[in-house]
Amino acid sequence: MPQARVPSLIPLTLSLAAAFGGLAASAARAAPADEPAATSALTSAATLAQIYQQPSPAIRAVLDAKALPSYLVSPDQRTLAIVVPRKLRTVAELARPVLRHAGLRYDPATDSPQLITAIESLSLRPLQGGAEGTERPVALPAGGAFHQLRFSPDGKRFLLNRRTDTAVELWVGEVATGKLKVVPRLKLHTMLENDVVWLNDHELVTLTVPAKRGPAPVFNAPSGPSIQESIGRNSPERTQQDLLGNAQEAASSRITRARSWRAST
């Protein structure tokens, strides 16, 4: 009877050997007599892994190209805002602490969503009788991440949020001059609602962080295992992400409450 054929893993082994063969061979030639070649090869591989490899100039040109701008026309149809978003987020932004409560993912230090679309540059262009005027860049102060552009109802002012390491600030700009100024002693609460309500051309209402909110709750390590019983019941409820799992998470979600704030621009 013919013998049954056993699947061979030689091609995969040869492929892996070919991929690392040059590295292993060079390491073996450079290894001292009393050091195994395999150990030297692993050391060389670890050294190469710690070196940040740069792509080719053509690929870098694509990655570093500016994002396409978005456009916003003022309510009075007199101004066109040209907004260029920041294409890539920084490592520091992605490494910030994040809380996941009740289906939300937010930055506890600033009471804002985990990720925002920051503005790289902003320009204003007058619209005169259907013809576009001269584009005027708006000088955004250094530091933080400006985002969430919106005009006042009369089109003479515009608002910007700026997220810093500790708060979300509100900035007011003049369309005629492009100059910006920050609203002092104000911390916006944008975790649930990232917009303002205009009462008229000069007054608005928004959510802010209470000054006497109190400290954040302390998370204690559990004294024992968390035990849940599974009895195989069918449930019509959907499984949602980042739900509140215990009393500590519920307390942390309550600490993020906001209050309304009325101001005149």
C-alpha atoms as one frame of an Amber mdcrd trajectory, in Angstrom:
protein
   0.000   0.000   0.000   1.285   3.478  -0.776   2.373   5.406   2.242   0.285
   8.394   3.299   1.929  11.697   2.519   2.622  13.935   5.472   2.324  17.709
   4.871   5.744  19.277   4.922   6.638  22.525   6.668   9.950  22.829   4.878
   8.882  25.722   2.562   7.841  27.815   5.552  11.027  26.928   7.389  13.104
  27.824   4.350  11.249  31.107   3.949  11.954  32.078   7.524  15.511  30.950
   7.184  15.896  33.004   4.024  14.445  36.062   5.710  16.821  35.921   8.663
  19.622  33.936   7.095  21.713  36.930   6.167  21.432  38.352   9.654  22.203
  35.042  11.315  25.140  34.362   9.013  26.707  37.756   9.581  26.180  37.412
  13.317  27.751  33.985  13.279  30.844  35.325  11.522  31.138  38.189  13.992
  30.433  36.145  17.119  33.339  35.256  19.393  34.402  31.655  19.652  32.873
  31.217  23.111  29.496  32.840  22.168  26.788  30.830  20.374  25.869  32.146
  16.936  22.132  32.042  17.729  22.584  34.337  20.740  24.541  36.826  18.666
  21.872  36.750  15.936  19.111  37.509  18.429  21.141  40.360  19.890  21.664
  41.873  16.450  17.952  41.542  15.638  17.012  43.296  18.878  19.453  46.105
  18.096  17.918  46.626  14.652  14.412  46.612  16.125  15.307  49.579  18.347
  16.317  51.724  15.365  13.422  53.722  13.874  13.382  52.906  10.185  12.562
  55.851   7.897  10.554  55.250   4.698  11.721  56.336   1.282  11.465  60.042
   0.343   8.523  59.319  -1.969   6.524  57.688   0.828   7.453  60.443   3.278
   6.199  63.056   0.810   2.796  61.356   0.769   2.632  60.974   4.553   3.780
  64.545   5.258   1.477  66.175   2.699  -1.089  68.536   4.192  -4.660  67.364
   4.562  -7.356  68.716   2.264  -9.034  71.826   3.684 -12.664  72.171   4.685
 -14.753  75.287   4.110 -17.317  77.129   6.208 -19.368  80.133   5.070 -20.465
  82.669   7.679 -24.212  83.147   8.311 -24.165  86.560   6.594 -22.564  85.006
   3.477 -19.724  87.543   3.618 -16.807  85.399   4.812 -15.378  82.040   3.782
 -13.337  80.188   6.423 -10.669  77.816   5.075  -9.733  75.213   7.684  -6.767
  72.867   7.201  -6.929  70.026   9.764  -3.888  68.541  11.410  -3.246  65.312
   9.537  -1.399  63.266  12.153  -1.809  63.127  15.910   1.222  63.316  18.165
   2.406  60.435  20.327   1.889  62.604  23.423  -1.783  63.105  22.510  -2.390
  59.398  21.996  -0.564  58.553  25.247  -2.792  60.734  27.448  -4.890  58.905
  30.089  -8.378  57.942  28.918 -11.443  56.915  30.923 -14.086  54.636  29.420
 -17.411  55.116  31.173 -21.021  54.665  30.070 -20.128  54.260  26.414 -17.855
  57.323  26.391 -14.103  57.648  26.014 -12.829  60.942  27.336  -9.808  62.777
  28.680 -10.355  63.192  32.450  -7.883  66.077  32.713  -9.781  68.278  30.238
 -13.336  66.846  30.281 -13.251  66.468  26.512 -13.462  63.572  24.038 -10.447
  61.328  23.742  -9.719  62.371  20.148 -10.379  65.705  18.465  -9.659  67.051
  14.987  -7.102  69.788  15.569  -6.715  72.729  13.190  -3.350  73.101  11.479
  -4.103  76.484   9.877  -7.065  78.832   9.473  -7.677  81.530   6.864 -10.549
  83.936   6.212 -11.512  85.101   2.732 -14.075  87.879   2.143 -16.828  87.162
  -0.340 -17.639  90.316  -2.277 -20.493  90.151  -4.747 -19.773  86.495  -5.484
 -16.068  87.186  -6.125 -13.458  85.922  -3.691 -11.293  88.523  -1.991  -7.789
  88.250  -0.550  -7.213  85.346   1.819  -6.111  86.428   5.306  -4.427  83.867
   7.583  -5.420  83.799  11.251  -2.448  83.628  13.624  -3.168  80.748  16.009
  -1.156  81.025  19.248   1.382  78.272  19.788   0.591  75.380  22.076  -2.528
  73.326  22.540  -4.906  72.113  19.844  -7.410  74.530  18.316 -10.627  72.963
  17.040 -14.387  73.437  16.599 -14.718  76.606  14.508 -18.123  78.338  14.452
 -19.389  81.812  13.538 -21.630  84.156  15.490 -25.128  84.678  14.033 -24.179
  88.073  12.561 -20.971  86.672  11.012 -18.737  89.291  12.640 -17.100  86.981
  15.182 -15.982  83.388  15.342 -15.228  80.972  18.166 -12.500  78.379  18.598
 -11.816  75.813  21.294  -8.248  75.145  22.368  -7.385  72.027  24.335  -4.348
  72.255  26.597  -2.957  69.725  29.064  -5.421  70.778  31.765  -8.482  72.393
  30.153 -10.442  73.318  27.041 -10.382  77.089  26.545 -12.779  79.300  24.586
 -11.267  81.836  22.172 -13.136  84.651  20.402 -11.937  86.085  17.091 -12.876
  89.158  15.049 -13.627  88.434  11.402 -12.542  91.921  10.298  -9.057  91.672
  11.837  -8.537  87.957  12.490  -7.306  88.704  16.020  -8.007  86.150  18.757
  -8.448  86.550  22.503  -9.120  83.955  25.172 -12.065  84.122  27.553 -10.314
  84.219  30.956 -10.978  81.817  33.826 -13.184  79.544  31.776 -12.924  75.770
  31.307 -15.291  74.270  28.767 -16.974  70.922  29.357 -17.125  69.283  25.918
 -17.357  65.612  26.826 -21.089  65.395  26.057 -21.783  68.538  24.030 -19.145
  70.367  21.996 -21.139  73.393  20.913 -22.582  76.685  22.132 -26.079  78.147
  21.973 -26.236  81.722  20.733 -28.935  83.816  22.421 -28.269  86.738  20.076
 -25.343  88.235  18.147 -23.374  88.925  21.339 -24.477  86.436  24.017 -24.040
  82.688  24.205 -24.583  79.771  26.574 -22.237  76.805  26.882 -21.269  74.056
  29.342 -18.335  74.610  31.685 -16.505  72.697  34.396 -17.715  73.666  37.904
 -15.061  75.413  39.968 -15.990  73.469  43.142 -16.479  70.066  41.649 -14.236
  68.320  44.164 -11.395  65.834  43.675 -11.627  62.786  41.476 -12.588  59.541
  43.238  -9.796  57.207  44.302  -9.760  53.770  42.699  -8.970  51.058  45.234
  -7.707  47.612  44.350 -10.345  44.883  44.832  -9.990  42.712  47.925 -10.893
  39.543  46.053 -11.893  38.131  42.693 -14.894  39.406  40.760 -17.345  36.504
  40.455 -20.161  36.433  37.917 -22.666  33.654  37.318 -23.441  32.562  33.784
 -26.706  30.641  33.456 -27.100  30.862  29.702 -30.170  33.083  29.505 -31.068
  34.825  26.256 -31.253  38.601  26.485 -32.667  41.030  23.891 -30.320  43.772
  25.080 -27.338  44.706  22.974 -23.813  44.561  24.320 -22.400  48.084  24.404
 -18.797  49.189  24.861 -17.361  50.871  27.959 -20.349  50.378  30.263 -20.162
  51.193  33.977 -18.883  48.081  35.697 -18.804  49.021  39.390 -19.581  51.727
  41.936 -16.198  53.403  41.502 -16.734  53.905  37.776 -20.196  55.290  38.487
 -18.700  57.774  40.957 -16.090  58.799  38.410 -18.786  59.441  35.805 -20.694
  61.684  38.221 -17.610  63.807  38.849 -17.668  64.887  35.195 -20.875  66.893
  35.551 -21.002  70.367  34.007 -22.837  73.629  34.552 -24.230  76.136  32.060
 -22.393  79.427  31.541 -23.661  82.609  29.899 -21.287  85.157  28.446 -21.239
  88.218  26.252 -18.778  88.410  23.359
